[in-house]
Structure formats: C-alpha cells, structure tokens
Amino acid sequence: MKSLRIVFMGTAEFAVATLGSLLMNGFNVVGVVTAPDKPSGRGRKMSKSPVKVFAEFSYLPIIQPENLKDPVFIDSLKMLNADVFIVVAFRMLPEAVWRIPATGTINLHASLLPHYRGAAPINRAIINGETMTGVTTFLIDGKIDTGKILLREGIQIFPFENAGDLHEKLMKYGAILVIRTLAGIADKSIVPHLQSEFLKPGESPKEAPKIFPEDCIIDWNKDPVSIHNLIRGLAPNPGARSLLKTGDKKLSFKIFESYPENAEHNFKPGFIVSDGKHFMKIATGKGFLNIVNLQVEGKNRMSTIEFLRGFNISDCTIVS
C-alpha cells in the first residue's frame, strides 16, 4: 500500500488535512498540483494556496498549471509515473488528466454522495436543515461528482453547528477516509458502486450549487428555523445579510449567530423587538429570530449587547 506513487491535487485549506495525513501515514507523494499564485489583499501581493504552503514546508515537488489541458502539464504528470491521483478541493479535471493513472483518480467530496454534488455541499446541507451529512471518496469520471463511489461515512450535523464548524469536522473525517480508501484499493477489498445504488426509488440527488451574493440575503417572510439555518450555513463566511436603516443611513449587516423562536405575533416581518439593552429579536413570517452576534457595515463583529450600546434601537428598522 505504501509503495503506491501518489500525485495529490488540491488548493483550499480543506485539502491540507488529507495531504498531511498521507505524509504522516508514510505514503509516497511524488508530486503536488495546486493553483497558481494570485494577487490578494489591498497591496495585491502574490499569495500561495494553503496546499502550496504546506507542500513547500514538506519539501514536495509542486506543479502550478494555468491550463489543465496544456500538453506540457499533462506530459509532466505522466513523467511522475503515478499509480493514483488524489483530488481534494481542486478544479474539474479534463479526461486527459484523470485517465492517466492506472488505478484511477480518486476525489474526496464533503457530502454523502449522490446528494449535494457541486461547489457548496457544506453550506447547502446546513441551509437545507439536514441533520446528517458525511464524506465520500469516488472515482472521477467525465461529469461533476458523479463517479462510482468507493467509501462513504455519515456524520451528524448538530443544531447549532455552522458551516465553519462542519468544515473543520469533515476535513478531518475526510482525511481518514482517504487513507481507508487507499488501504481498500491496495488489498482489493473495495468494490466501486454506482451512485444510483444509494438513492431510494424515485429519489433525485440534492444539489449543492455555488453560493452567490443573492443567496446571502435574508428573507424575513420565511419561518425562523429556515432563517436560522441560512445564517448557520453561511457563517462565518460569506455571512447572511440584511439592510438596517438607522436615522438617514442604510447599513448592510451580517448575522453570525442566532436562535429561532416559534411564537405568534402581529408584527410585520423584519420588525425589531428589543429592550434596548439586553436582547434583540426580529419578527419573521412565523415567529422571531433572536440575534446573538452580528456585524454592521464598517464595524467589527459584536454581541447583541454591544450593538445595543452603540445604536439607538428605537431609531433602527430593517429594510426588506
């Protein structure tokens, strides 16, 4: 098993745990493919991907292709004579790449496939109020997240976990699952299964499309649990947001923590209820959303008590 020649492909922080686990378990990583350095921040200083930073620290050979279909890049991959490619939080690979290794190209995905295929499986699972998710290893094919499944492991989502919390948990479980997958491939104990075998009769896969800015806007007409799940699913980044009118100013604000309250009321959705000192809740379509902490445009993140110290709540309204 440890003699397998592995090329690792990844960019984001989520991928670092798996690369580290491969090295800690003595696997032979012969190359790392990651995104090119790119300018970031106000100074537009060139920054490295988390995977590149870790790979440099570990003295691993690094390839940073601009174009995954570039013949020079593809030839450089072939020269590594890899038995298997491991892909975590990377880009969609062209067929000319994923077909190179004889054993196949294995992808780690942060959901229980076939559900939540796509770019934002962690966010979408929480937004949709799921209580279970997981990690899956599968063989890459010509479409996004549709290849034959190798291993899956289910993981509970707790009621007040947010996307950041779940990201950290799935990152660790995923790293372990990749090691188990490689062990199963080496001893030929894993049989790949079609994703359709994991669907109930008549069931369709739930999707996990990319999060866009418009997905982050809170609709106060919805019920408080749905809004609470949106906030959890977008915390800490990019954050669920709304618009606050204070005096003659309109300020965008994000909510990071909340808890729902099911209660009948006659307030218009978006109406703020507060004692001006200790609590603040916002009327929704079928109850209230209690605010725990938030961030107003131009300010640091703060608790509700801190917010109420700095703002005259009687002069504040939510703009739908």
Phi and psi restraints in degrees (value plus and minus 20) as a CYANA .aco file:
   2 LYS   PHI     -89.6   -49.6
   2 LYS   PSI     -34.3     5.7
   3 SER   PHI    -101.8   -61.8
   3 SER   PSI     -28.7    11.3
   4 LEU   PHI     -78.0   -38.0
   4 LEU   PSI     112.1   152.1
   5 ARG   PHI    -108.3   -68.3
   5 ARG   PSI      99.8   139.8
   6 ILE   PHI    -137.0   -97.0
   6 ILE   PSI     112.2   152.2
   7 VAL   PHI    -126.1   -86.1
   7 VAL   PSI     106.8   146.8
   8 PHE   PHI    -122.5   -82.5
   8 PHE   PSI     114.4   154.4
   9 MET   PHI    -144.8  -104.8
   9 MET   PSI     102.2   142.2
  10 GLY   PHI    -192.1  -152.1
  10 GLY   PSI     144.0   184.0
  11 THR   PHI    -153.2  -113.2
  11 THR   PSI     -73.3   -33.3
  12 ALA   PHI     -96.2   -56.2
  12 ALA   PSI     148.1   188.1
  13 GLU   PHI     -75.6   -35.6
  13 GLU   PSI     -54.8   -14.8
  14 PHE   PHI     -75.6   -35.6
  14 PHE   PSI     -50.3   -10.3
  15 ALA   PHI    -100.3   -60.3
  15 ALA   PSI     -41.5    -1.5
  16 VAL   PHI     -82.7   -42.7
  16 VAL   PSI     -60.4   -20.4
  17 ALA   PHI     -80.5   -40.5
  17 ALA   PSI     -59.1   -19.1
  18 THR   PHI     -88.4   -48.4
  18 THR   PSI     -63.7   -23.7
  19 LEU   PHI     -81.4   -41.4
  19 LEU   PSI     -62.9   -22.9
  20 GLY   PHI     -82.9   -42.9
  20 GLY   PSI     -59.9   -19.9
  21 SER   PHI     -84.6   -44.6
  21 SER   PSI     -58.9   -18.9
  22 LEU   PHI     -79.9   -39.9
  22 LEU   PSI     -64.9   -24.9
  23 LEU   PHI     -89.0   -49.0
  23 LEU   PSI     -62.8   -22.8
  24 MET   PHI     -83.9   -43.9
  24 MET   PSI     -49.1    -9.1
  25 ASN   PHI    -112.1   -72.1
  25 ASN   PSI      -9.5    30.5
  26 GLY   PHI      59.2    99.2
  26 GLY   PSI      -1.5    38.5
  27 PHE   PHI     -96.2   -56.2
  27 PHE   PSI     133.7   173.7
  28 ASN   PHI    -112.1   -72.1
  28 ASN   PSI      69.6   109.6
  29 VAL   PHI    -107.8   -67.8
  29 VAL   PSI      89.9   129.9
  30 VAL   PHI    -114.3   -74.3
  30 VAL   PSI     -25.9    14.1
  31 GLY   PHI    -195.0  -155.0
  31 GLY   PSI     132.9   172.9
  32 VAL   PHI    -146.8  -106.8
  32 VAL   PSI     108.1   148.1
  33 VAL   PHI    -128.8   -88.8
  33 VAL   PSI     106.8   146.8
  34 THR   PHI    -165.2  -125.2
  34 THR   PSI     155.0   195.0
  35 ALA   PHI     -91.0   -51.0
  35 ALA   PSI     132.2   172.2
  36 PRO   PHI     -82.8   -42.8
  36 PRO   PSI     133.8   173.8
  37 ASP   PHI     -81.0   -41.0
  37 ASP   PSI     127.4   167.4
  38 LYS   PHI    -161.5  -121.5
  38 LYS   PSI     132.6   172.6
  39 PRO   PHI     -91.2   -51.2
  39 PRO   PSI     122.0   162.0
  40 SER   PHI    -169.6  -129.6
  40 SER   PSI     142.4   182.4
  41 GLY   PHI      57.2    97.2
  41 GLY   PSI     157.2   197.2
  42 ARG   PHI     -84.7   -44.7
  42 ARG   PSI     -54.9   -14.9
  43 GLY   PHI    -102.8   -62.8
  43 GLY   PSI     -23.1    16.9
  44 ARG   PHI      33.6    73.6
  44 ARG   PSI      17.7    57.7
  45 LYS   PHI     -92.9   -52.9
  45 LYS   PSI     120.5   160.5
  46 MET   PHI     -85.6   -45.6
  46 MET   PSI     109.7   149.7
  47 SER   PHI    -141.1  -101.1
  47 SER   PSI     129.4   169.4
  48 LYS   PHI    -116.5   -76.5
  48 LYS   PSI     131.8   171.8
  49 SER   PHI     -89.0   -49.0
  49 SER   PSI     133.6   173.6
  50 PRO   PHI     -73.7   -33.7
  50 PRO   PSI     -57.3   -17.3
  51 VAL   PHI     -86.4   -46.4
  51 VAL   PSI     -60.6   -20.6
  52 LYS   PHI     -83.7   -43.7
  52 LYS   PSI     -63.0   -23.0
  53 VAL   PHI     -77.6   -37.6
  53 VAL   PSI     -66.1   -26.1
  54 PHE   PHI     -87.9   -47.9
  54 PHE   PSI     -60.5   -20.5
  55 ALA   PHI     -84.5   -44.5
  55 ALA   PSI     -60.0   -20.0
  56 GLU   PHI     -83.6   -43.6
  56 GLU   PSI     -63.8   -23.8
  57 PHE   PHI     -80.2   -40.2
  57 PHE   PSI     -52.2   -12.2
  58 SER   PHI    -113.7   -73.7
  58 SER   PSI     -14.7    25.3
  59 TYR   PHI      37.6    77.6
  59 TYR   PSI      23.7    63.7
  60 LEU   PHI    -118.8   -78.8
  60 LEU   PSI     125.2   165.2
  61 PRO   PHI     -83.4   -43.4
  61 PRO   PSI     115.9   155.9
  62 ILE   PHI    -142.7  -102.7
  62 ILE   PSI     116.0   156.0
  63 ILE   PHI    -142.2  -102.2
  63 ILE   PSI     112.5   152.5
  64 GLN   PHI    -146.6  -106.6
  64 GLN   PSI      59.5    99.5
  65 PRO   PHI     -95.6   -55.6
  65 PRO   PSI     119.8   159.8
  66 GLU   PHI     -97.8   -57.8
  66 GLU   PSI     -56.7   -16.7
  67 ASN   PHI    -147.5  -107.5
  67 ASN   PSI      97.8   137.8
  68 LEU   PHI     -91.2   -51.2
  68 LEU   PSI     -31.0     9.0
  69 LYS   PHI    -118.5   -78.5
  69 LYS   PSI     -18.3    21.7
  70 ASP   PHI     -82.7   -42.7
  70 ASP   PSI     103.6   143.6
  71 PRO   PHI     -76.9   -36.9
  71 PRO   PSI     -53.7   -13.7
  72 VAL   PHI     -84.5   -44.5
  72 VAL   PSI     -63.4   -23.4
  73 PHE   PHI     -83.4   -43.4
  73 PHE   PSI     -66.1   -26.1
  74 ILE   PHI     -82.1   -42.1
  74 ILE   PSI     -60.3   -20.3
  75 ASP   PHI     -84.6   -44.6
  75 ASP   PSI     -58.2   -18.2
  76 SER   PHI     -86.0   -46.0
  76 SER   PSI     -53.3   -13.3
  77 LEU   PHI     -87.5   -47.5
  77 LEU   PSI     -65.4   -25.4
  78 LYS   PHI     -80.4   -40.4
  78 LYS   PSI     -55.4   -15.4
  79 MET   PHI     -86.7   -46.7
  79 MET   PSI     -38.5     1.5
  80 LEU   PHI     -97.8   -57.8
  80 LEU   PSI     -32.0     8.0
  81 ASN   PHI      31.3    71.3
  81 ASN   PSI      26.1    66.1
  82 ALA   PHI     -95.4   -55.4
  82 ALA   PSI     125.5   165.5
  83 ASP   PHI    -103.1   -63.1
  83 ASP   PSI     -51.2   -11.2
  84 VAL   PHI    -172.7  -132.7
  84 VAL   PSI     125.7   165.7
  85 PHE   PHI    -123.9   -83.9
  85 PHE   PSI     117.6   157.6
  86 ILE   PHI    -132.8   -92.8
  86 ILE   PSI     104.1   144.1
  87 VAL   PHI    -138.3   -98.3
  87 VAL   PSI     106.3   146.3
  88 VAL   PHI    -160.2  -120.2
  88 VAL   PSI     101.2   141.2
  89 ALA   PHI      31.2    71.2
  89 ALA   PSI      37.4    77.4
  90 PHE   PHI    -145.9  -105.9
  90 PHE   PSI    -177.3  -137.3
  91 ARG   PHI    -120.1   -80.1
  91 ARG   PSI     147.4   187.4
  92 MET   PHI     -87.6   -47.6
  92 MET   PSI     109.5   149.5
  93 LEU   PHI    -111.9   -71.9
  93 LEU   PSI     120.0   160.0
  94 PRO   PHI     -91.4   -51.4
  94 PRO   PSI     137.1   177.1
  95 GLU   PHI     -79.0   -39.0
  95 GLU   PSI     -54.3   -14.3
  96 ALA   PHI     -82.2   -42.2
  96 ALA   PSI     -39.7     0.3
  97 VAL   PHI    -113.8   -73.8
  97 VAL   PSI     -73.2   -33.2
  98 TRP   PHI     -90.2   -50.2
  98 TRP   PSI     -34.7     5.3
  99 ARG   PHI    -107.2   -67.2
  99 ARG   PSI     -24.8    15.2
 100 ILE   PHI     -81.9   -41.9
 100 ILE   PSI     -75.6   -35.6
 101 PRO   PHI     -94.6   -54.6
 101 PRO   PSI     121.4   161.4
 102 ALA   PHI     -84.6   -44.6
 102 ALA   PSI     -56.2   -16.2
 103 THR   PHI     -96.9   -56.9
 103 THR   PSI     -43.9    -3.9
 104 GLY   PHI      97.5   137.5
 104 GLY   PSI     155.1   195.1
 105 THR   PHI    -132.7   -92.7
 105 THR   PSI      99.9   139.9
 106 ILE   PHI    -122.7   -82.7
 106 ILE   PSI     111.3   151.3
 107 ASN   PHI    -132.9   -92.9
 107 ASN   PSI     118.0   158.0
 108 LEU   PHI    -119.0   -79.0
 108 LEU   PSI     107.5   147.5
 109 HIS   PHI    -143.9  -103.9
 109 HIS   PSI     120.9   160.9
 110 ALA   PHI    -108.3   -68.3
 110 ALA   PSI      35.5    75.5
 111 SER   PHI    -183.8  -143.8
 111 SER   PSI     153.3   193.3
 112 LEU   PHI    -110.4   -70.4
 112 LEU   PSI      69.8   109.8
 113 LEU   PHI     -81.3   -41.3
 113 LEU   PSI     127.3   167.3
 114 PRO   PHI    -104.2   -64.2
 114 PRO   PSI     -18.4    21.6
 115 HIS   PHI     -99.9   -59.9
 115 HIS   PSI     125.6   165.6
 116 TYR   PHI      42.7    82.7
 116 TYR   PSI      29.2    69.2
 117 ARG   PHI     -90.6   -50.6
 117 ARG   PSI     125.5   165.5
 118 GLY   PHI     105.3   145.3
 118 GLY   PSI    -191.5  -151.5
 119 ALA   PHI     -99.6   -59.6
 119 ALA   PSI     -41.1    -1.1
 120 ALA   PHI    -151.1  -111.1
 120 ALA   PSI      36.7    76.7
 121 PRO   PHI     -86.2   -46.2
 121 PRO   PSI     -54.7   -14.7
 122 ILE   PHI     -89.5   -49.5
 122 ILE   PSI     -69.0   -29.0
 123 ASN   PHI     -80.6   -40.6
 123 ASN   PSI     -68.3   -28.3
 124 ARG   PHI     -87.3   -47.3
 124 ARG   PSI     -55.6   -15.6
 125 ALA   PHI     -82.3   -42.3
 125 ALA   PSI     -63.4   -23.4
 126 ILE   PHI     -90.7   -50.7
 126 ILE   PSI     -64.1   -24.1
 127 ILE   PHI     -76.4   -36.4
 127 ILE   PSI     -58.2   -18.2
 128 ASN   PHI    -101.8   -61.8
 128 ASN   PSI     -17.9    22.1
 129 GLY   PHI      56.7    96.7
 129 GLY   PSI       2.5    42.5
 130 GLU   PHI     -85.6   -45.6
 130 GLU   PSI     128.1   168.1
 131 THR   PHI    -127.3   -87.3
 131 THR   PSI     -27.9    12.1
 132 MET   PHI    -155.3  -115.3
 132 MET   PSI     122.2   162.2
 133 THR   PHI    -164.4  -124.4
 133 THR   PSI    -170.7  -130.7
 134 GLY   PHI     148.1   188.1
 134 GLY   PSI    -184.6  -144.6
 135 VAL   PHI    -150.8  -110.8
 135 VAL   PSI     128.9   168.9
 136 THR   PHI    -158.1  -118.1
 136 THR   PSI     117.7   157.7
 137 THR   PHI    -127.4   -87.4
 137 THR   PSI     118.3   158.3
 138 PHE   PHI    -169.4  -129.4
 138 PHE   PSI     142.4   182.4
 139 LEU   PHI    -107.1   -67.1
 139 LEU   PSI     104.4   144.4
 140 ILE   PHI     -85.3   -45.3
 140 ILE   PSI     118.4   158.4
 141 ASP   PHI    -147.4  -107.4
 141 ASP   PSI    -177.3  -137.3
 142 GLY   PHI     -98.8   -58.8
 142 GLY   PSI     -26.2    13.8
 143 LYS   PHI    -138.5   -98.5
 143 LYS   PSI     154.5   194.5
 144 ILE   PHI    -102.6   -62.6
 144 ILE   PSI      97.1   137.1
 145 ASP   PHI      39.6    79.6
 145 ASP   PSI      14.0    54.0
 146 THR   PHI    -134.3   -94.3
 146 THR   PSI     -22.2    17.8
 147 GLY   PHI     -89.5   -49.5
 147 GLY   PSI     151.0   191.0
 148 LYS   PHI     -83.6   -43.6
 148 LYS   PSI     116.8   156.8
 149 ILE   PHI    -101.4   -61.4
 149 ILE   PSI     116.6   156.6
 150 LEU   PHI    -118.6   -78.6
 150 LEU   PSI     -79.9   -39.9
 151 LEU   PHI    -160.5  -120.5
 151 LEU   PSI     131.4   171.4
 152 ARG   PHI    -155.5  -115.5
 152 ARG   PSI     129.3   169.3
 153 GLU   PHI    -159.3  -119.3
 153 GLU   PSI     104.3   144.3
 154 GLY   PHI    -100.9   -60.9
 154 GLY   PSI     124.7   164.7
 155 ILE   PHI    -158.8  -118.8
 155 ILE   PSI     114.5   154.5
 156 GLN   PHI     -94.4   -54.4
 156 GLN   PSI     123.2   163.2
 157 ILE   PHI    -124.7   -84.7
 157 ILE   PSI      99.9   139.9
 158 PHE   PHI    -103.6   -63.6
 158 PHE   PSI     134.9   174.9
 159 PRO   PHI     -75.7   -35.7
 159 PRO   PSI     -51.7   -11.7
 160 PHE   PHI    -133.9   -93.9
 160 PHE   PSI      -5.9    34.1
 161 GLU   PHI     -90.8   -50.8
 161 GLU   PSI     121.0   161.0
 162 ASN   PHI    -127.6   -87.6
 162 ASN   PSI    -198.5  -158.5
 163 ALA   PHI     -82.7   -42.7
 163 ALA   PSI     -55.7   -15.7
 164 GLY   PHI     -84.7   -44.7
 164 GLY   PSI     -63.6   -23.6
 165 ASP   PHI     -80.7   -40.7
 165 ASP   PSI     -67.6   -27.6
 166 LEU   PHI     -87.7   -47.7
 166 LEU   PSI     -55.8   -15.8
 167 HIS   PHI     -76.1   -36.1
 167 HIS   PSI     -68.1   -28.1
 168 GLU   PHI     -83.5   -43.5
 168 GLU   PSI     -60.2   -20.2
 169 LYS   PHI     -88.7   -48.7
 169 LYS   PSI     -67.0   -27.0
 170 LEU   PHI     -88.0   -48.0
 170 LEU   PSI     -51.4   -11.4
 171 MET   PHI     -79.5   -39.5
 171 MET   PSI     -62.9   -22.9
 172 LYS   PHI     -92.7   -52.7
 172 LYS   PSI     -65.2   -25.2
 173 TYR   PHI     -84.4   -44.4
 173 TYR   PSI     -56.8   -16.8
 174 GLY   PHI     -84.5   -44.5
 174 GLY   PSI     -60.5   -20.5
 175 ALA   PHI     -80.5   -40.5
 175 ALA   PSI     -60.8   -20.8
 176 ILE   PHI     -87.3   -47.3
 176 ILE   PSI     -59.5   -19.5
 177 LEU   PHI     -84.9   -44.9
 177 LEU   PSI     -55.5   -15.5
 178 VAL   PHI     -83.8   -43.8
 178 VAL   PSI     -61.7   -21.7
 179 ILE   PHI     -82.9   -42.9
 179 ILE   PSI     -63.9   -23.9
 180 ARG   PHI     -82.6   -42.6
 180 ARG   PSI     -56.7   -16.7
 181 THR   PHI     -85.4   -45.4
 181 THR   PSI     -65.4   -25.4
 182 LEU   PHI     -83.0   -43.0
 182 LEU   PSI     -58.1   -18.1
 183 ALA   PHI     -83.9   -43.9
 183 ALA   PSI     -61.9   -21.9
 184 GLY   PHI     -87.5   -47.5
 184 GLY   PSI     -54.5   -14.5
 185 ILE   PHI     -88.6   -48.6
 185 ILE   PSI     -61.7   -21.7
 186 ALA   PHI     -83.5   -43.5
 186 ALA   PSI     -60.2   -20.2
 187 ASP   PHI    -117.0   -77.0
 187 ASP   PSI     -11.2    28.8
 188 LYS   PHI      39.1    79.1
 188 LYS   PSI      12.2    52.2
 189 SER   PHI    -112.9   -72.9
 189 SER   PSI     -29.0    11.0
 190 ILE   PHI    -117.7   -77.7
 190 ILE   PSI     110.2   150.2
 191 VAL   PHI    -132.2   -92.2
 191 VAL   PSI      96.2   136.2
 192 PRO   PHI     -81.8   -41.8
 192 PRO   PSI     120.2   160.2
 193 HIS   PHI    -142.0  -102.0
 193 HIS   PSI     121.6   161.6
 194 LEU   PHI     -81.2   -41.2
 194 LEU   PSI     123.8   163.8
 195 GLN   PHI     -84.3   -44.3
 195 GLN   PSI     -48.9    -8.9
 196 SER   PHI     -81.4   -41.4
 196 SER   PSI     -42.3    -2.3
 197 GLU   PHI     -90.0   -50.0
 197 GLU   PSI     -36.0     4.0
 198 PHE   PHI    -119.5   -79.5
 198 PHE   PSI     -12.7    27.3
 199 LEU   PHI    -124.1   -84.1
 199 LEU   PSI     123.1   163.1
 200 LYS   PHI     -94.2   -54.2
 200 LYS   PSI     138.5   178.5
 201 PRO   PHI     -74.5   -34.5
 201 PRO   PSI     106.7   146.7
 202 GLY   PHI      60.9   100.9
 202 GLY   PSI     -23.2    16.8
 203 GLU   PHI    -103.7   -63.7
 203 GLU   PSI     122.3   162.3
 204 SER   PHI    -131.9   -91.9
 204 SER   PSI     127.1   167.1
 205 PRO   PHI     -83.2   -43.2
 205 PRO   PSI     119.6   159.6
 206 LYS   PHI     -99.0   -59.0
 206 LYS   PSI     121.9   161.9
 207 GLU   PHI    -123.3   -83.3
 207 GLU   PSI     140.6   180.6
 208 ALA   PHI    -153.9  -113.9
 208 ALA   PSI      46.9    86.9
 209 PRO   PHI     -85.5   -45.5
 209 PRO   PSI     141.1   181.1
 210 LYS   PHI     -75.4   -35.4
 210 LYS   PSI     126.5   166.5
 211 ILE   PHI    -103.3   -63.3
 211 ILE   PSI     104.0   144.0
 212 PHE   PHI    -127.7   -87.7
 212 PHE   PSI     141.8   181.8
 213 PRO   PHI     -72.7   -32.7
 213 PRO   PSI     -57.7   -17.7
 214 GLU   PHI     -88.2   -48.2
 214 GLU   PSI     -41.4    -1.4
 215 ASP   PHI     -92.5   -52.5
 215 ASP   PSI     -35.2     4.8
 216 CYS   PHI    -111.9   -71.9
 216 CYS   PSI     -26.7    13.3
 217 ILE   PHI    -101.5   -61.5
 217 ILE   PSI     108.5   148.5
 218 ILE   PHI     -97.6   -57.6
 218 ILE   PSI     110.3   150.3
 219 ASP   PHI    -120.8   -80.8
 219 ASP   PSI      85.1   125.1
 220 TRP   PHI     -92.3   -52.3
 220 TRP   PSI     -26.7    13.3
 221 ASN   PHI     -96.8   -56.8
 221 ASN   PSI     -36.0     4.0
 222 LYS   PHI     -96.0   -56.0
 222 LYS   PSI     150.6   190.6
 223 ASP   PHI     -95.3   -55.3
 223 ASP   PSI     138.5   178.5
 224 PRO   PHI     -85.3   -45.3
 224 PRO   PSI     -51.2   -11.2
 225 VAL   PHI     -87.3   -47.3
 225 VAL   PSI     -62.3   -22.3
 226 SER   PHI     -82.5   -42.5
 226 SER   PSI     -61.1   -21.1
 227 ILE   PHI     -88.4   -48.4
 227 ILE   PSI     -62.0   -22.0
 228 HIS   PHI     -78.7   -38.7
 228 HIS   PSI     -62.3   -22.3
 229 ASN   PHI     -86.4   -46.4
 229 ASN   PSI     -56.7   -16.7
 230 LEU   PHI     -81.7   -41.7
 230 LEU   PSI     -64.6   -24.6
 231 ILE   PHI     -82.3   -42.3
 231 ILE   PSI     -65.6   -25.6
 232 ARG   PHI     -82.4   -42.4
 232 ARG   PSI     -61.4   -21.4
 233 GLY   PHI     -90.7   -50.7
 233 GLY   PSI     -36.0     4.0
 234 LEU   PHI    -133.2   -93.2
 234 LEU   PSI     -15.5    24.5
 235 ALA   PHI    -119.1   -79.1
 235 ALA   PSI     119.5   159.5
 236 PRO   PHI    -104.9   -64.9
 236 PRO   PSI     -36.1     3.9
 237 ASN   PHI    -154.2  -114.2
 237 ASN   PSI     121.3   161.3
 238 PRO   PHI    -103.3   -63.3
 238 PRO   PSI     -30.7     9.3
 239 GLY   PHI      73.6   113.6
 239 GLY   PSI     114.3   154.3
 240 ALA   PHI     -99.9   -59.9
 240 ALA   PSI     118.7   158.7
 241 ARG   PHI    -155.3  -115.3
 241 ARG   PSI     141.4   181.4
 242 SER   PHI    -166.9  -126.9
 242 SER   PSI    -193.3  -153.3
 243 LEU   PHI    -143.4  -103.4
 243 LEU   PSI     108.5   148.5
 244 LEU   PHI    -131.3   -91.3
 244 LEU   PSI     108.4   148.4
 245 LYS   PHI    -121.8   -81.8
 245 LYS   PSI      99.8   139.8
 246 THR   PHI    -149.0  -109.0
 246 THR   PSI      93.0   133.0
 247 GLY   PHI      45.1    85.1
 247 GLY   PSI    -145.2  -105.2
 248 ASP   PHI    -121.5   -81.5
 248 ASP   PSI      -8.2    31.8
 249 LYS   PHI    -125.3   -85.3
 249 LYS   PSI     127.2   167.2
 250 LYS   PHI    -136.8   -96.8
 250 LYS   PSI     102.1   142.1
 251 LEU   PHI    -143.6  -103.6
 251 LEU   PSI     112.8   152.8
 252 SER   PHI     -94.2   -54.2
 252 SER   PSI     122.3   162.3
 253 PHE   PHI    -160.9  -120.9
 253 PHE   PSI     129.2   169.2
 254 LYS   PHI    -132.1   -92.1
 254 LYS   PSI     124.6   164.6
 255 ILE   PHI    -129.8   -89.8
 255 ILE   PSI     108.9   148.9
 256 PHE   PHI    -125.5   -85.5
 256 PHE   PSI     -51.5   -11.5
 257 GLU   PHI    -157.7  -117.7
 257 GLU   PSI     122.2   162.2
 258 SER   PHI    -177.8  -137.8
 258 SER   PSI     152.6   192.6
 259 TYR   PHI    -168.0  -128.0
 259 TYR   PSI     120.5   160.5
 260 PRO   PHI    -100.3   -60.3
 260 PRO   PSI     132.9   172.9
 261 GLU   PHI    -155.8  -115.8
 261 GLU   PSI      94.5   134.5
 262 ASN   PHI    -105.3   -65.3
 262 ASN   PSI      93.0   133.0
 263 ALA   PHI    -178.2  -138.2
 263 ALA   PSI     124.3   164.3
 264 GLU   PHI     -98.0   -58.0
 264 GLU   PSI     124.1   164.1
 265 HIS   PHI    -177.5  -137.5
 265 HIS   PSI     149.7   189.7
 266 ASN   PHI    -135.1   -95.1
 266 ASN   PSI      -6.0    34.0
 267 PHE   PHI     -99.5   -59.5
 267 PHE   PSI     133.5   173.5
 268 LYS   PHI     -92.9   -52.9
 268 LYS   PSI     117.1   157.1
 269 PRO   PHI     -72.4   -32.4
 269 PRO   PSI     110.0   150.0
 270 GLY   PHI      81.6   121.6
 270 GLY   PSI     -27.7    12.3
 271 PHE   PHI     -90.3   -50.3
 271 PHE   PSI     115.0   155.0
 272 ILE   PHI    -113.0   -73.0
 272 ILE   PSI     108.2   148.2
 273 VAL   PHI    -134.7   -94.7
 273 VAL   PSI     103.6   143.6
 274 SER   PHI    -179.0  -139.0
 274 SER   PSI     134.3   174.3
 275 ASP   PHI    -110.7   -70.7
 275 ASP   PSI     -19.0    21.0
 276 GLY   PHI      61.2   101.2
 276 GLY   PSI     -22.1    17.9
 277 LYS   PHI    -153.2  -113.2
 277 LYS   PSI     -66.4   -26.4
 278 HIS   PHI    -136.3   -96.3
 278 HIS   PSI     -49.2    -9.2
 279 PHE   PHI    -160.5  -120.5
 279 PHE   PSI     136.2   176.2
 280 MET   PHI    -168.5  -128.5
 280 MET   PSI     107.7   147.7
 281 LYS   PHI    -154.4  -114.4
 281 LYS   PSI     132.6   172.6
 282 ILE   PHI    -137.9   -97.9
 282 ILE   PSI     110.2   150.2
 283 ALA   PHI     -85.8   -45.8
 283 ALA   PSI     117.8   157.8
 284 THR   PHI    -139.9   -99.9
 284 THR   PSI    -193.7  -153.7
 285 GLY   PHI     -81.8   -41.8
 285 GLY   PSI     -51.1   -11.1
 286 LYS   PHI    -158.2  -118.2
 286 LYS   PSI      10.1    50.1
 287 GLY   PHI     141.3   181.3
 287 GLY   PSI    -169.6  -129.6
 288 PHE   PHI    -151.2  -111.2
 288 PHE   PSI     134.6   174.6
 289 LEU   PHI    -135.4   -95.4
 289 LEU   PSI      95.4   135.4
 290 ASN   PHI    -102.6   -62.6
 290 ASN   PSI     109.9   149.9
 291 ILE   PHI    -114.5   -74.5
 291 ILE   PSI     108.1   148.1
 292 VAL   PHI    -119.2   -79.2
 292 VAL   PSI     -71.0   -31.0
 293 ASN   PHI    -169.0  -129.0
 293 ASN   PSI     138.0   178.0
 294 LEU   PHI    -175.9  -135.9
 294 LEU   PSI     153.6   193.6
 295 GLN   PHI    -160.6  -120.6
 295 GLN   PSI     100.6   140.6
 296 VAL   PHI    -111.6   -71.6
 296 VAL   PSI     123.3   163.3
 297 GLU   PHI     -65.9   -25.9
 297 GLU   PSI     106.1   146.1
 298 GLY   PHI      65.8   105.8
 298 GLY   PSI     -21.3    18.7
 299 LYS   PHI    -140.8  -100.8
 299 LYS   PSI     146.0   186.0
 300 ASN   PHI     -99.9   -59.9
 300 ASN   PSI     143.7   183.7
 301 ARG   PHI     -82.4   -42.4
 301 ARG   PSI     119.9   159.9
 302 MET   PHI    -167.0  -127.0
 302 MET   PSI     140.0   180.0
 303 SER   PHI     -96.3   -56.3
 303 SER   PSI     146.2   186.2
 304 THR   PHI     -80.8   -40.8
 304 THR   PSI     -59.4   -19.4
 305 ILE   PHI     -82.6   -42.6
 305 ILE   PSI     -62.8   -22.8
 306 GLU   PHI     -84.6   -44.6
 306 GLU   PSI     -60.0   -20.0
 307 PHE   PHI     -80.9   -40.9
 307 PHE   PSI     -64.7   -24.7
 308 LEU   PHI     -88.2   -48.2
 308 LEU   PSI     -44.4    -4.4
 309 ARG   PHI     -90.1   -50.1
 309 ARG   PSI     -52.6   -12.6
 310 GLY   PHI    -118.6   -78.6
 310 GLY   PSI     -31.8     8.2
 311 PHE   PHI    -146.4  -106.4
 311 PHE   PSI     118.6   158.6
 312 ASN   PHI     -99.9   -59.9
 312 ASN   PSI      79.2   119.2
 313 ILE   PHI     -84.1   -44.1
 313 ILE   PSI     -45.1    -5.1
 314 SER   PHI     -89.8   -49.8
 314 SER   PSI     -35.5     4.5
 315 ASP   PHI    -123.7   -83.7
 315 ASP   PSI     -10.2    29.8
 316 CYS   PHI    -131.7   -91.7
 316 CYS   PSI     118.6   158.6
 317 THR   PHI    -158.3  -118.3
 317 THR   PSI     133.9   173.9
 318 ILE   PHI    -109.8   -69.8
 318 ILE   PSI     110.5   150.5
 319 VAL   PHI    -117.3   -77.3
 319 VAL   PSI     101.7   141.7
